[in-house]
């Protein structure tokens, strides 16, 4: 199952959101999403891997934590890292445009976990 959805405020419906990021040593990174219009709490996420629009910097972080057998393998993985992120981003936007999910994010996540 593939789903795509834009996050919005459950109180006022705004899609103008603020990510408040909490980083504590030894704990997963937590993102607290807040509505920028009404200030309401929207959601909390834990982050496993973070990639920003500065994909090269994210790529360096990715590579620095791994060991590869050869330069050729490393080069191939680096190229696919950047390409895969942009493909996923474009695919997600297209899926939202064609058939944005109506269910709440909690329901989508629960269903995807049941399928595993």
Secondary structure by P-SEA (a helix, b strand, c coil): cbbbbbbbbccccccbbbbbbbbbccccbbbbbbccccccccbbbbbccccccaaaaaaaaaaaacccccaaaaaaaaaaaaaaaaaaaaaaaaaaacccccccaaaaaaaaaaac
